[in-house]
C-alpha cells in the first residue's frame, strides 16, 4: 500500500499496487467492486517480474 494524492482533488489516497497472474485478475476485480465501486483501476500486461518473494503459479 502506497501513499498517493488525487490529481484533481489533492486529497490523500491509499494506492494498492499488486502483481498477479491472469487467473487472479477476475477475483481481484470482484473484490475491488465489492470494496470500492468508485475505485480507479489501471491494469498493465507485465512481461517480467524481477526480485525475491515471487514463485510461479
C-alpha distance matrix in Angstrom:
0.0 3.8 6.9 9.5 13.0 15.2 17.9 20.7 19.8 18.2 16.2 12.8 10.1 6.4 5.6 4.7 6.5 8.9 12.4 14.9 18.7 20.8 21.8 18.3 17.8 20.3 18.7 15.2 17.1 18.9 15.9 14.4 17.9 18.4 15.3 15.4 18.5 17.8 14.4 14.6 14.1 15.0 16.3 17.6 20.1 19.2 22.3 21.1 18.2 19.1 18.0 18.1 16.6 17.5 20.6 22.5 22.7
3.8 0.0 3.8 6.4 10.1 12.8 15.2 18.2 17.6 15.5 13.9 10.5 8.5 5.8 4.9 6.3 7.5 10.8 14.1 17.1 20.8 22.8 24.2 21.0 20.0 22.6 21.5 17.8 19.2 21.3 18.6 16.5 19.7 20.7 17.6 16.9 19.7 18.2 14.9 14.4 14.4 14.9 16.7 17.7 20.5 19.6 22.7 21.6 18.9 19.5 18.7 19.5 18.6 19.6 22.9 24.7 25.3
6.9 3.8 0.0 3.8 7.1 10.4 13.0 15.8 14.7 12.2 10.7 7.2 6.1 5.1 6.0 8.9 10.7 14.2 17.6 20.5 24.1 25.8 27.3 24.0 22.8 25.1 24.0 20.3 21.2 23.2 20.5 18.0 20.8 21.7 18.4 17.2 19.9 17.9 15.1 14.6 15.5 16.3 18.8 20.0 23.1 22.5 25.7 24.8 22.3 22.9 22.2 23.0 22.3 23.3 26.7 28.5 29.0
9.5 6.4 3.8 0.0 3.8 6.8 9.2 12.1 11.5 9.2 8.4 5.8 4.9 5.8 6.0 9.7 11.3 15.0 18.2 21.1 24.5 25.8 27.6 24.5 22.7 24.9 24.3 20.4 20.7 23.0 20.7 17.7 20.1 21.5 18.4 16.5 18.6 16.1 13.5 12.4 13.8 14.5 17.4 18.8 22.3 22.1 25.5 25.0 23.0 24.0 23.8 25.1 24.5 25.1 28.4 29.8 30.2
13.0 10.1 7.1 3.8 0.0 3.8 6.3 8.8 7.9 5.5 5.4 4.4 5.3 8.1 8.9 12.7 14.5 18.2 21.4 24.1 27.3 28.2 30.1 27.1 24.9 26.8 26.4 22.6 22.3 24.5 22.5 19.1 20.9 22.5 19.5 17.0 18.7 15.7 13.8 12.6 14.8 15.7 19.1 20.7 24.3 24.6 28.0 27.9 26.2 27.4 27.4 28.8 28.3 28.7 31.9 33.1 33.4
15.2 12.8 10.4 6.8 3.8 0.0 3.8 5.5 5.2 4.7 5.2 6.4 6.6 9.8 10.3 13.8 15.7 19.2 22.3 24.6 27.5 27.9 29.8 27.0 24.5 26.0 25.9 22.3 21.3 23.4 21.9 18.3 19.5 21.4 18.7 15.7 16.7 13.3 12.0 10.6 13.4 14.7 18.3 20.3 24.1 24.9 28.4 28.9 27.5 29.1 29.5 31.0 30.3 30.4 33.3 34.2 34.2
17.9 15.2 13.0 9.2 6.3 3.8 0.0 3.8 6.0 5.8 8.2 9.8 10.2 13.1 12.8 16.2 17.4 20.8 23.5 25.9 28.6 28.8 31.1 28.6 25.8 27.5 27.8 24.2 23.0 25.5 24.3 20.6 21.6 24.0 21.7 18.4 18.9 15.3 14.1 11.9 14.4 14.9 18.6 20.1 23.9 24.8 28.2 28.9 28.0 29.6 30.3 32.3 31.9 31.8 34.7 35.3 35.6
20.7 18.2 15.8 12.1 8.8 5.5 3.8 0.0 3.8 5.8 8.3 11.1 11.9 15.2 15.5 18.9 20.4 23.8 26.5 28.7 31.3 31.2 33.3 30.8 27.8 29.1 29.4 26.0 24.4 26.5 25.6 21.8 22.2 24.5 22.3 18.8 18.9 15.1 14.9 13.1 16.2 17.2 21.0 22.9 26.6 27.9 31.4 32.3 31.4 33.2 34.0 35.8 35.3 35.1 37.9 38.4 38.4
19.8 17.6 14.7 11.5 7.9 5.2 6.0 3.8 0.0 3.8 5.3 8.7 10.1 13.8 15.1 18.6 20.7 24.1 27.2 29.3 32.2 32.3 34.0 31.3 28.5 29.6 29.5 26.1 24.7 26.4 25.0 21.4 21.8 23.6 21.1 17.7 18.3 14.6 14.7 13.8 17.2 18.8 22.6 24.8 28.5 29.7 33.2 33.8 32.6 34.3 34.6 36.2 35.4 35.5 38.4 39.1 39.0
18.2 15.5 12.2 9.2 5.5 4.7 5.8 5.8 3.8 0.0 3.8 6.6 9.0 12.6 14.0 17.7 19.7 23.3 26.4 29.0 32.0 32.5 34.4 31.5 29.0 30.5 30.2 26.6 25.7 27.6 25.9 22.4 23.4 25.0 22.1 19.1 20.3 16.8 16.1 15.1 18.1 19.3 23.0 24.8 28.5 29.2 32.6 32.8 31.3 32.6 32.8 34.3 33.7 34.1 37.2 38.3 38.5
16.2 13.9 10.7 8.4 5.4 5.2 8.2 8.3 5.3 3.8 0.0 3.8 6.3 10.1 12.3 15.9 18.5 22.0 25.4 27.7 30.9 31.5 33.0 29.9 27.7 29.0 28.3 24.7 24.0 25.6 23.5 20.2 21.3 22.4 19.3 16.6 18.2 15.1 14.4 14.2 17.3 19.1 22.7 24.8 28.5 29.1 32.7 32.8 31.0 32.3 32.1 33.3 32.3 32.9 35.9 37.1 37.0
12.8 10.5 7.2 5.8 4.4 6.4 9.8 11.1 8.7 6.6 3.8 0.0 3.8 7.1 9.6 13.2 15.9 19.4 22.9 25.4 28.8 29.8 31.2 27.9 26.0 27.6 26.6 23.0 22.9 24.4 22.0 18.9 20.6 21.5 18.1 16.0 18.3 15.6 14.1 14.1 16.6 18.3 21.6 23.5 27.1 27.3 30.8 30.5 28.4 29.5 29.1 30.0 29.0 29.8 32.9 34.4 34.4
10.1 8.5 6.1 4.9 5.3 6.6 10.2 11.9 10.1 9.0 6.3 3.8 0.0 3.8 6.3 9.7 12.7 16.0 19.6 21.9 25.2 26.2 27.4 24.1 22.3 23.9 22.8 19.2 19.1 20.7 18.3 15.2 17.2 18.2 14.8 12.8 15.2 12.8 10.8 11.0 13.3 15.2 18.3 20.5 24.0 24.4 27.9 27.8 25.7 27.1 26.8 27.6 26.4 26.9 29.8 31.1 31.0
6.4 5.8 5.1 5.8 8.1 9.8 13.1 15.2 13.8 12.6 10.1 7.1 3.8 0.0 3.8 6.5 9.8 12.9 16.6 18.8 22.4 23.6 24.7 21.3 19.8 21.6 20.3 16.6 17.2 18.8 16.0 13.4 16.0 16.8 13.4 12.1 15.1 13.4 10.7 11.2 12.5 14.3 16.9 19.0 22.2 22.3 25.8 25.3 23.0 24.3 23.8 24.3 22.9 23.4 26.4 27.8 27.6
5.6 4.9 6.0 6.0 8.9 10.3 12.8 15.5 15.1 14.0 12.3 9.6 6.3 3.8 0.0 3.8 6.3 9.8 13.3 15.8 19.2 20.5 22.0 18.7 17.1 19.3 18.4 14.6 15.3 17.5 15.1 12.4 15.4 16.8 13.8 12.6 15.1 13.5 10.1 9.6 9.9 11.1 13.5 15.3 18.5 18.5 22.0 21.7 19.5 21.1 20.9 21.8 20.6 20.7 23.7 24.8 24.9
4.7 6.3 8.9 9.7 12.7 13.8 16.2 18.9 18.6 17.7 15.9 13.2 9.7 6.5 3.8 0.0 3.8 6.4 10.2 12.3 15.9 17.4 18.6 15.2 14.0 16.4 15.3 11.6 12.9 15.2 12.7 10.6 14.1 15.3 12.7 12.3 14.9 14.2 10.6 10.5 9.6 10.7 12.0 13.9 16.6 16.5 19.9 19.5 17.2 18.9 18.7 19.3 17.6 17.5 20.3 21.4 21.2
6.5 7.5 10.7 11.3 14.5 15.7 17.4 20.4 20.7 19.7 18.5 15.9 12.7 9.8 6.3 3.8 0.0 3.8 7.1 9.9 13.5 15.4 17.1 14.1 13.0 16.0 15.4 11.9 13.5 16.3 14.4 12.6 16.1 17.7 15.6 15.3 17.4 16.7 12.9 11.9 10.0 9.7 10.2 11.2 13.6 13.0 16.3 15.7 13.5 15.3 15.5 16.5 15.2 14.8 17.7 18.7 19.0
8.9 10.8 14.2 15.0 18.2 19.2 20.8 23.8 24.1 23.3 22.0 19.4 16.0 12.9 9.8 6.4 3.8 0.0 3.8 6.3 10.0 12.2 13.8 10.8 10.3 13.6 13.0 9.8 12.2 14.9 13.3 12.4 15.9 17.4 16.0 16.3 18.2 18.2 14.5 13.8 11.2 10.7 9.9 10.6 12.2 11.3 14.4 13.8 11.5 13.7 14.0 14.6 13.0 11.9 14.4 15.1 15.2
12.4 14.1 17.6 18.2 21.4 22.3 23.5 26.5 27.2 26.4 25.4 22.9 19.6 16.6 13.3 10.2 7.1 3.8 0.0 3.8 7.1 9.9 11.8 9.6 9.6 13.3 13.3 10.9 13.3 16.1 15.2 14.7 18.1 19.7 18.8 19.3 20.7 21.0 17.3 16.3 13.1 11.8 9.8 9.4 9.8 8.4 11.1 10.4 8.4 11.2 12.1 13.0 11.6 9.6 11.7 11.9 12.3
14.9 17.1 20.5 21.1 24.1 24.6 25.9 28.7 29.3 29.0 27.7 25.4 21.9 18.8 15.8 12.3 9.9 6.3 3.8 0.0 3.8 6.7 8.1 6.1 6.8 10.4 10.4 8.9 11.6 14.1 13.7 14.0 17.1 18.6 18.3 19.2 20.4 21.2 17.9 17.3 13.9 13.0 10.4 10.4 10.1 9.4 11.7 11.7 10.3 13.4 14.4 14.7 12.8 10.1 11.0 10.4 9.7
18.7 20.8 24.1 24.5 27.3 27.5 28.6 31.3 32.2 32.0 30.9 28.8 25.2 22.4 19.2 15.9 13.5 10.0 7.1 3.8 0.0 3.8 5.5 5.4 6.6 9.8 10.7 10.3 12.5 14.9 15.3 16.0 18.5 20.2 20.6 21.5 22.2 23.3 20.2 19.5 15.9 14.7 11.4 11.1 9.6 9.4 10.8 11.5 11.1 14.5 16.0 16.4 14.7 11.4 11.0 9.2 8.0
20.8 22.8 25.8 25.8 28.2 27.9 28.8 31.2 32.3 32.5 31.5 29.8 26.2 23.6 20.5 17.4 15.4 12.2 9.9 6.7 3.8 0.0 3.8 5.4 5.1 7.5 9.7 10.0 11.2 13.5 14.9 15.5 17.4 19.3 20.3 21.0 21.1 22.3 19.6 19.0 15.3 14.2 10.7 10.9 9.2 10.4 12.0 13.7 14.1 17.7 19.6 20.1 18.5 15.1 14.6 12.3 10.5
21.8 24.2 27.3 27.6 30.1 29.8 31.1 33.3 34.0 34.4 33.0 31.2 27.4 24.7 22.0 18.6 17.1 13.8 11.8 8.1 5.5 3.8 0.0 3.8 5.5 6.4 7.8 9.4 11.0 12.4 13.8 15.3 17.0 18.3 19.7 21.0 21.1 23.0 20.5 20.6 17.1 16.7 13.6 14.4 13.0 14.0 15.4 16.6 16.6 19.9 21.3 21.2 19.0 15.8 14.8 12.4 9.7
18.3 21.0 24.0 24.5 27.1 27.0 28.6 30.8 31.3 31.5 29.9 27.9 24.1 21.3 18.7 15.2 14.1 10.8 9.6 6.1 5.4 5.4 3.8 0.0 3.8 5.6 5.4 6.2 8.8 10.2 10.8 12.3 14.5 15.6 16.5 18.0 18.6 20.5 17.8 18.2 14.9 15.0 12.5 13.7 13.2 13.9 16.0 16.8 16.0 19.1 20.0 19.8 17.2 14.5 14.1 12.8 10.3
17.8 20.0 22.8 22.7 24.9 24.5 25.8 27.8 28.5 29.0 27.7 26.0 22.3 19.8 17.1 14.0 13.0 10.3 9.6 6.8 6.6 5.1 5.5 3.8 0.0 3.8 5.5 5.0 6.1 8.7 9.9 10.4 12.3 14.2 15.2 16.0 16.1 17.7 15.1 15.1 11.7 11.8 9.2 11.1 11.2 12.8 15.4 16.8 16.4 19.8 21.1 21.5 19.3 16.6 16.8 15.4 13.4
20.3 22.6 25.1 24.9 26.8 26.0 27.5 29.1 29.6 30.5 29.0 27.6 23.9 21.6 19.3 16.4 16.0 13.6 13.3 10.4 9.8 7.5 6.4 5.6 3.8 0.0 3.8 5.5 5.3 6.4 8.9 10.1 10.9 12.6 14.5 15.5 15.1 17.3 15.4 16.0 13.1 13.9 11.8 14.2 14.3 16.3 18.8 20.4 20.1 23.5 24.8 24.9 22.5 19.9 19.7 18.1 15.5
18.7 21.5 24.0 24.3 26.4 25.9 27.8 29.4 29.5 30.2 28.3 26.6 22.8 20.3 18.4 15.3 15.4 13.0 13.3 10.4 10.7 9.7 7.8 5.4 5.5 3.8 0.0 3.8 5.5 5.1 6.3 8.7 10.1 10.7 12.4 14.2 14.6 17.1 15.2 16.5 13.9 15.3 13.7 16.2 16.6 18.0 20.6 21.6 20.7 23.8 24.5 24.1 21.3 19.1 19.0 18.0 15.3
15.2 17.8 20.3 20.4 22.6 22.3 24.2 26.0 26.1 26.6 24.7 23.0 19.2 16.6 14.6 11.6 11.9 9.8 10.9 8.9 10.3 10.0 9.4 6.2 5.0 5.5 3.8 0.0 3.8 5.4 5.1 6.1 8.6 9.8 10.5 11.8 12.6 14.6 12.1 13.2 10.7 12.2 11.2 13.9 15.0 16.3 19.3 20.1 18.9 21.9 22.5 22.4 19.8 17.9 18.6 18.1 16.0
17.1 19.2 21.2 20.7 22.3 21.3 23.0 24.4 24.7 25.7 24.0 22.9 19.1 17.2 15.3 12.9 13.5 12.2 13.3 11.6 12.5 11.2 11.0 8.8 6.1 5.3 5.5 3.8 0.0 3.8 5.5 5.1 6.2 8.6 9.9 10.4 10.1 12.2 10.2 11.3 9.0 11.0 10.4 13.7 15.2 17.2 20.4 21.8 21.1 24.3 25.3 25.6 23.2 21.2 21.9 21.0 19.0
18.9 21.3 23.2 23.0 24.5 23.4 25.5 26.5 26.4 27.6 25.6 24.4 20.7 18.8 17.5 15.2 16.3 14.9 16.1 14.1 14.9 13.5 12.4 10.2 8.7 6.4 5.1 5.4 3.8 0.0 3.8 5.5 5.3 6.2 8.7 10.1 9.9 12.9 11.8 13.8 12.2 14.7 14.2 17.5 18.8 20.7 23.8 25.0 24.1 27.2 27.9 27.8 25.1 23.2 23.6 22.8 20.3
15.9 18.6 20.5 20.7 22.5 21.9 24.3 25.6 25.0 25.9 23.5 22.0 18.3 16.0 15.1 12.7 14.4 13.3 15.2 13.7 15.3 14.9 13.8 10.8 9.9 8.9 6.3 5.1 5.5 3.8 0.0 3.8 5.5 5.1 6.1 8.4 9.6 12.4 10.9 13.3 12.1 14.9 14.8 18.1 19.7 21.1 24.2 24.9 23.5 26.3 26.5 26.1 23.2 21.9 22.7 22.5 20.2
14.4 16.5 18.0 17.7 19.1 18.3 20.6 21.8 21.4 22.4 20.2 18.9 15.2 13.4 12.4 10.6 12.6 12.4 14.7 14.0 16.0 15.5 15.3 12.3 10.4 10.1 8.7 6.1 5.1 5.5 3.8 0.0 3.8 5.4 5.2 5.7 6.9 9.0 7.1 9.6 8.8 11.9 12.7 16.2 18.4 20.0 23.5 24.4 23.0 25.8 26.2 26.3 23.8 22.6 23.9 23.7 21.9
17.9 19.7 20.8 20.1 20.9 19.5 21.6 22.2 21.8 23.4 21.3 20.6 17.2 16.0 15.4 14.1 16.1 15.9 18.1 17.1 18.5 17.4 17.0 14.5 12.3 10.9 10.1 8.6 6.2 5.3 5.5 3.8 0.0 3.8 5.6 5.4 4.6 7.8 7.5 10.3 10.2 13.6 14.6 18.3 20.4 22.5 26.0 27.2 26.2 29.2 29.8 30.0 27.5 26.1 27.1 26.7 24.6
18.4 20.7 21.7 21.5 22.5 21.4 24.0 24.5 23.6 25.0 22.4 21.5 18.2 16.8 16.8 15.3 17.7 17.4 19.7 18.6 20.2 19.3 18.3 15.6 14.2 12.6 10.7 9.8 8.6 6.2 5.1 5.4 3.8 0.0 3.8 5.9 6.4 10.0 10.0 13.4 13.5 16.9 17.8 21.3 23.4 25.1 28.5 29.4 28.1 30.8 31.1 30.8 28.0 26.8 27.8 27.6 25.3
15.3 17.6 18.4 18.4 19.5 18.7 21.7 22.3 21.1 22.1 19.3 18.1 14.8 13.4 13.8 12.7 15.6 16.0 18.8 18.3 20.6 20.3 19.7 16.5 15.2 14.5 12.4 10.5 9.9 8.7 6.1 5.2 5.6 3.8 0.0 3.8 6.6 9.1 8.6 12.1 12.7 16.3 17.6 21.1 23.5 24.8 28.3 28.9 27.2 29.6 29.5 29.3 26.6 25.9 27.3 27.6 25.6
15.4 16.9 17.2 16.5 17.0 15.7 18.4 18.8 17.7 19.1 16.6 16.0 12.8 12.1 12.6 12.3 15.3 16.3 19.3 19.2 21.5 21.0 21.0 18.0 16.0 15.5 14.2 11.8 10.4 10.1 8.4 5.7 5.4 5.9 3.8 0.0 3.8 5.4 5.3 9.1 10.6 14.3 16.4 20.0 22.8 24.4 28.1 28.9 27.4 30.0 30.2 30.4 28.0 27.2 28.9 29.1 27.4
18.5 19.7 19.9 18.6 18.7 16.7 18.9 18.9 18.3 20.3 18.2 18.3 15.2 15.1 15.1 14.9 17.4 18.2 20.7 20.4 22.2 21.1 21.1 18.6 16.1 15.1 14.6 12.6 10.1 9.9 9.6 6.9 4.6 6.4 6.6 3.8 0.0 3.8 5.6 8.9 10.5 14.2 16.2 19.9 22.7 24.8 28.5 29.8 28.7 31.6 32.2 32.6 30.4 29.2 30.6 30.4 28.6
17.8 18.2 17.9 16.1 15.7 13.3 15.3 15.1 14.6 16.8 15.1 15.6 12.8 13.4 13.5 14.2 16.7 18.2 21.0 21.2 23.3 22.3 23.0 20.5 17.7 17.3 17.1 14.6 12.2 12.9 12.4 9.0 7.8 10.0 9.1 5.4 3.8 0.0 3.8 6.5 9.2 12.9 15.6 19.2 22.4 24.5 28.2 29.5 28.6 31.3 32.0 32.8 30.8 29.8 31.6 31.5 30.1
14.4 14.9 15.1 13.5 13.8 12.0 14.1 14.9 14.7 16.1 14.4 14.1 10.8 10.7 10.1 10.6 12.9 14.5 17.3 17.9 20.2 19.6 20.5 17.8 15.1 15.4 15.2 12.1 10.2 11.8 10.9 7.1 7.5 10.0 8.6 5.3 5.6 3.8 0.0 3.8 6.1 9.8 12.6 16.1 19.3 21.1 24.9 26.0 24.9 27.5 28.2 29.0 27.2 26.2 28.2 28.2 27.0
14.6 14.4 14.6 12.4 12.6 10.6 11.9 13.1 13.8 15.1 14.2 14.1 11.0 11.2 9.6 10.5 11.9 13.8 16.3 17.3 19.5 19.0 20.6 18.2 15.1 16.0 16.5 13.2 11.3 13.8 13.3 9.6 10.3 13.4 12.1 9.1 8.9 6.5 3.8 0.0 3.8 6.9 10.2 13.5 17.0 18.9 22.7 23.9 23.1 25.8 26.8 28.1 26.8 25.7 27.7 27.6 26.8
14.1 14.4 15.5 13.8 14.8 13.4 14.4 16.2 17.2 18.1 17.3 16.6 13.3 12.5 9.9 9.6 10.0 11.2 13.1 13.9 15.9 15.3 17.1 14.9 11.7 13.1 13.9 10.7 9.0 12.2 12.1 8.8 10.2 13.5 12.7 10.6 10.5 9.2 6.1 3.8 0.0 3.8 6.6 10.1 13.4 15.4 19.1 20.5 19.9 22.8 24.1 25.4 24.1 22.6 24.5 24.1 23.4
15.0 14.9 16.3 14.5 15.7 14.7 14.9 17.2 18.8 19.3 19.1 18.3 15.2 14.3 11.1 10.7 9.7 10.7 11.8 13.0 14.7 14.2 16.7 15.0 11.8 13.9 15.3 12.2 11.0 14.7 14.9 11.9 13.6 16.9 16.3 14.3 14.2 12.9 9.8 6.9 3.8 0.0 3.8 6.7 10.2 12.3 16.0 17.6 17.4 20.5 22.2 24.0 23.1 21.4 23.3 22.8 22.4
16.3 16.7 18.8 17.4 19.1 18.3 18.6 21.0 22.6 23.0 22.7 21.6 18.3 16.9 13.5 12.0 10.2 9.9 9.8 10.4 11.4 10.7 13.6 12.5 9.2 11.8 13.7 11.2 10.4 14.2 14.8 12.7 14.6 17.8 17.6 16.4 16.2 15.6 12.6 10.2 6.6 3.8 0.0 3.8 6.8 9.2 12.9 14.8 15.0 18.4 20.4 22.2 21.3 19.1 20.6 19.7 19.3
17.6 17.7 20.0 18.8 20.7 20.3 20.1 22.9 24.8 24.8 24.8 23.5 20.5 19.0 15.3 13.9 11.2 10.6 9.4 10.4 11.1 10.9 14.4 13.7 11.1 14.2 16.2 13.9 13.7 17.5 18.1 16.2 18.3 21.3 21.1 20.0 19.9 19.2 16.1 13.5 10.1 6.7 3.8 0.0 3.8 6.0 9.5 11.6 12.4 15.8 18.4 20.6 20.2 17.9 19.4 18.3 18.6
20.1 20.5 23.1 22.3 24.3 24.1 23.9 26.6 28.5 28.5 28.5 27.1 24.0 22.2 18.5 16.6 13.6 12.2 9.8 10.1 9.6 9.2 13.0 13.2 11.2 14.3 16.6 15.0 15.2 18.8 19.7 18.4 20.4 23.4 23.5 22.8 22.7 22.4 19.3 17.0 13.4 10.2 6.8 3.8 0.0 3.8 6.6 9.5 11.1 14.8 17.7 19.9 19.7 16.9 17.8 16.2 16.5
19.2 19.6 22.5 22.1 24.6 24.9 24.8 27.9 29.7 29.2 29.1 27.3 24.4 22.3 18.5 16.5 13.0 11.3 8.4 9.4 9.4 10.4 14.0 13.9 12.8 16.3 18.0 16.3 17.2 20.7 21.1 20.0 22.5 25.1 24.8 24.4 24.8 24.5 21.1 18.9 15.4 12.3 9.2 6.0 3.8 0.0 3.8 5.8 7.4 11.0 14.1 16.5 16.8 14.0 15.2 14.0 15.1
22.3 22.7 25.7 25.5 28.0 28.4 28.2 31.4 33.2 32.6 32.7 30.8 27.9 25.8 22.0 19.9 16.3 14.4 11.1 11.7 10.8 12.0 15.4 16.0 15.4 18.8 20.6 19.3 20.4 23.8 24.2 23.5 26.0 28.5 28.3 28.1 28.5 28.2 24.9 22.7 19.1 16.0 12.9 9.5 6.6 3.8 0.0 3.8 7.1 10.3 13.8 16.3 17.1 14.2 14.8 13.2 14.9
21.1 21.6 24.8 25.0 27.9 28.9 28.9 32.3 33.8 32.8 32.8 30.5 27.8 25.3 21.7 19.5 15.7 13.8 10.4 11.7 11.5 13.7 16.6 16.8 16.8 20.4 21.6 20.1 21.8 25.0 24.9 24.4 27.2 29.4 28.9 28.9 29.8 29.5 26.0 23.9 20.5 17.6 14.8 11.6 9.5 5.8 3.8 0.0 3.8 6.5 10.1 12.8 14.0 11.4 12.5 11.7 14.1
18.2 18.9 22.3 23.0 26.2 27.5 28.0 31.4 32.6 31.3 31.0 28.4 25.7 23.0 19.5 17.2 13.5 11.5 8.4 10.3 11.1 14.1 16.6 16.0 16.4 20.1 20.7 18.9 21.1 24.1 23.5 23.0 26.2 28.1 27.2 27.4 28.7 28.6 24.9 23.1 19.9 17.4 15.0 12.4 11.1 7.4 7.1 3.8 0.0 3.8 6.8 9.4 10.5 8.3 10.3 10.6 13.2
19.1 19.5 22.9 24.0 27.4 29.1 29.6 33.2 34.3 32.6 32.3 29.5 27.1 24.3 21.1 18.9 15.3 13.7 11.2 13.4 14.5 17.7 19.9 19.1 19.8 23.5 23.8 21.9 24.3 27.2 26.3 25.8 29.2 30.8 29.6 30.0 31.6 31.3 27.5 25.8 22.8 20.5 18.4 15.8 14.8 11.0 10.3 6.5 3.8 0.0 3.8 7.1 9.4 8.4 10.8 12.0 15.1
18.0 18.7 22.2 23.8 27.4 29.5 30.3 34.0 34.6 32.8 32.1 29.1 26.8 23.8 20.9 18.7 15.5 14.0 12.1 14.4 16.0 19.6 21.3 20.0 21.1 24.8 24.5 22.5 25.3 27.9 26.5 26.2 29.8 31.1 29.5 30.2 32.2 32.0 28.2 26.8 24.1 22.2 20.4 18.4 17.7 14.1 13.8 10.1 6.8 3.8 0.0 3.8 6.8 7.3 10.3 12.6 15.7
18.1 19.5 23.0 25.1 28.8 31.0 32.3 35.8 36.2 34.3 33.3 30.0 27.6 24.3 21.8 19.3 16.5 14.6 13.0 14.7 16.4 20.1 21.2 19.8 21.5 24.9 24.1 22.4 25.6 27.8 26.1 26.3 30.0 30.8 29.3 30.4 32.6 32.8 29.0 28.1 25.4 24.0 22.2 20.6 19.9 16.5 16.3 12.8 9.4 7.1 3.8 0.0 3.8 5.7 8.5 11.7 14.6
16.6 18.6 22.3 24.5 28.3 30.3 31.9 35.3 35.4 33.7 32.3 29.0 26.4 22.9 20.6 17.6 15.2 13.0 11.6 12.8 14.7 18.5 19.0 17.2 19.3 22.5 21.3 19.8 23.2 25.1 23.2 23.8 27.5 28.0 26.6 28.0 30.4 30.8 27.2 26.8 24.1 23.1 21.3 20.2 19.7 16.8 17.1 14.0 10.5 9.4 6.8 3.8 0.0 3.8 6.8 10.3 12.5
17.5 19.6 23.3 25.1 28.7 30.4 31.8 35.1 35.5 34.1 32.9 29.8 26.9 23.4 20.7 17.5 14.8 11.9 9.6 10.1 11.4 15.1 15.8 14.5 16.6 19.9 19.1 17.9 21.2 23.2 21.9 22.6 26.1 26.8 25.9 27.2 29.2 29.8 26.2 25.7 22.6 21.4 19.1 17.9 16.9 14.0 14.2 11.4 8.3 8.4 7.3 5.7 3.8 0.0 3.8 6.8 9.2
20.6 22.9 26.7 28.4 31.9 33.3 34.7 37.9 38.4 37.2 35.9 32.9 29.8 26.4 23.7 20.3 17.7 14.4 11.7 11.0 11.0 14.6 14.8 14.1 16.8 19.7 19.0 18.6 21.9 23.6 22.7 23.9 27.1 27.8 27.3 28.9 30.6 31.6 28.2 27.7 24.5 23.3 20.6 19.4 17.8 15.2 14.8 12.5 10.3 10.8 10.3 8.5 6.8 3.8 0.0 3.8 6.3
22.5 24.7 28.5 29.8 33.1 34.2 35.3 38.4 39.1 38.3 37.1 34.4 31.1 27.8 24.8 21.4 18.7 15.1 11.9 10.4 9.2 12.3 12.4 12.8 15.4 18.1 18.0 18.1 21.0 22.8 22.5 23.7 26.7 27.6 27.6 29.1 30.4 31.5 28.2 27.6 24.1 22.8 19.7 18.3 16.2 14.0 13.2 11.7 10.6 12.0 12.6 11.7 10.3 6.8 3.8 0.0 3.8
22.7 25.3 29.0 30.2 33.4 34.2 35.6 38.4 39.0 38.5 37.0 34.4 31.0 27.6 24.9 21.2 19.0 15.2 12.3 9.7 8.0 10.5 9.7 10.3 13.4 15.5 15.3 16.0 19.0 20.3 20.2 21.9 24.6 25.3 25.6 27.4 28.6 30.1 27.0 26.8 23.4 22.4 19.3 18.6 16.5 15.1 14.9 14.1 13.2 15.1 15.7 14.6 12.5 9.2 6.3 3.8 0.0
